[in-house]
Amino acid sequence: QLQLVESGGDLVHVGGSLTLSCAASGGTLGHFAIGWFRQAPGKEREDVLCIDRAGGITSYTDFMKGRFTISRDNAKNTVYLQMNNLRVEDTGVYYCAVPHGPGYSCSGSYGMGYWGKGTLVTVSS
């Protein structure tokens, strides 16, 4: 069972960039697809990006594709979310999550079985 810990959340001004990290322990991240999700205050959880075992990317919105990039470093057991040209509406708690077991493909949030506690990103004007 994988344990996930997000880090890198911070306060950033509109137009800035931020890179989030998700470190895995208790297992080999390279065996799992892993995705990023976010939840803004008062809103429902939103799918952001997902990367499969082979490095293939699933983008849940055309808007996210282009501004955000997901990548993984299996040697470091870590996945990253690079966020550029940040907007106020990007504010929220960002989570990483993996499916219920190794070998499963990317899916929406309800297909994920293990979650980190999240890291807060605040974009101010």
C-alpha positions as CSV (number, residue, x, y, z in Angstrom):
1,Q,0.0,0.0,0.0
2,L,1.5,3.3,-1.1
3,Q,1.7,6.3,1.1
4,L,1.7,9.7,-0.6
5,V,2.9,13.1,0.7
6,E,2.4,16.3,-1.3
7,S,4.6,19.3,-0.9
8,G,5.5,22.6,-2.6
9,G,2.2,24.4,-2.1
10,D,2.7,28.1,-1.5
11,L,1.4,31.6,-2.1
12,V,2.1,32.9,-5.5
13,H,1.0,35.9,-7.5
14,V,-1.0,35.7,-10.7
15,G,1.2,34.7,-13.6
16,G,3.7,33.0,-11.5
17,S,4.8,29.4,-11.5
18,L,4.9,26.6,-8.9
19,T,6.1,23.0,-8.9
20,L,4.4,20.5,-6.6
21,S,5.9,17.2,-5.6
22,C,4.3,14.0,-4.5
23,A,6.6,11.6,-2.7
24,A,5.7,8.0,-2.4
25,S,6.7,5.5,0.3
26,G,5.8,1.9,1.2
27,G,5.9,0.8,-2.4
28,T,7.3,1.4,-5.9
29,L,5.7,4.4,-7.6
30,G,6.8,3.1,-11.0
31,H,4.2,0.3,-10.7
32,F,1.3,2.8,-10.5
33,A,-0.5,5.3,-12.5
34,I,-0.7,8.5,-10.5
35,G,-2.8,11.6,-10.9
36,W,-3.2,15.1,-9.5
37,F,-6.5,16.6,-8.3
38,R,-7.5,19.8,-6.7
39,Q,-10.3,21.2,-4.7
40,A,-11.0,24.9,-4.4
41,P,-12.8,26.3,-1.4
42,G,-16.5,25.6,-1.6
43,K,-16.2,23.6,-4.8
44,E,-16.0,20.0,-5.7
45,R,-12.9,18.1,-6.3
46,E,-11.5,18.5,-9.8
47,D,-9.4,16.2,-11.9
48,V,-6.2,17.8,-13.2
49,L,-3.7,15.5,-14.9
50,C,-2.7,11.8,-14.7
51,I,0.4,9.9,-15.8
52,D,0.5,6.2,-16.4
53,R,3.3,3.7,-15.9
54,A,4.7,4.3,-19.3
55,G,4.6,8.1,-19.1
56,G,1.4,8.6,-21.1
57,I,-0.5,11.7,-20.0
58,T,-4.2,12.0,-19.5
59,S,-5.5,15.5,-19.5
60,Y,-9.0,16.0,-18.1
61,T,-9.4,19.5,-19.5
62,D,-8.0,21.3,-22.5
63,F,-7.4,24.3,-20.3
64,M,-5.1,22.4,-18.0
65,K,-3.2,21.0,-20.9
66,G,-0.6,23.6,-21.8
67,R,-0.4,25.4,-18.5
68,F,0.2,22.4,-16.3
69,T,2.7,19.5,-16.8
70,I,2.8,16.2,-15.0
71,S,6.0,14.2,-14.8
72,R,7.4,11.3,-12.8
73,D,10.9,10.3,-11.6
74,N,10.6,6.7,-10.7
75,A,14.1,6.6,-9.4
76,K,13.1,9.2,-6.8
77,N,9.7,7.6,-6.2
78,T,8.2,11.1,-6.9
79,V,5.7,12.7,-9.3
80,Y,5.6,16.4,-10.1
81,L,3.1,18.9,-11.2
82,Q,4.6,22.0,-12.8
83,M,2.1,24.9,-12.9
84,N,2.8,27.9,-15.1
85,N,0.9,31.2,-15.7
86,L,-1.1,30.7,-12.5
87,R,-4.5,32.3,-12.1
88,V,-6.6,33.1,-9.1
89,E,-9.0,30.3,-9.9
90,D,-6.1,27.8,-9.6
91,T,-6.3,28.3,-5.9
92,G,-7.0,25.2,-3.9
93,V,-5.7,22.1,-2.2
94,Y,-3.8,19.9,-4.5
95,Y,-3.8,16.1,-4.0
96,C,-2.0,13.2,-5.6
97,A,-3.6,9.8,-5.8
98,V,-3.1,6.3,-7.2
99,P,-5.5,3.6,-8.2
100,H,-6.4,0.8,-5.9
101,G,-3.5,-1.4,-7.1
102,P,-0.5,-1.5,-9.4
103,G,-1.1,-1.9,-13.0
104,Y,-4.4,0.0,-13.2
105,S,-4.7,2.8,-15.6
106,C,-5.5,6.5,-15.1
107,S,-9.0,7.3,-14.0
108,G,-11.0,10.0,-12.4
109,S,-10.9,10.7,-8.7
110,Y,-13.4,8.0,-7.7
111,G,-11.2,5.4,-9.4
112,M,-8.3,6.2,-7.1
113,G,-7.7,4.3,-3.9
114,Y,-4.9,6.0,-2.1
115,W,-4.6,9.8,-1.5
116,G,-2.1,12.2,0.0
117,K,-3.2,14.8,2.5
118,G,-2.9,17.6,0.0
119,T,-0.9,20.8,-0.3
120,L,-2.4,24.3,-0.4
121,V,-1.8,26.5,-3.4
122,T,-2.9,30.1,-3.1
123,V,-2.8,32.4,-6.1
124,S,-3.3,36.0,-5.3
125,S,-3.8,39.1,-7.5
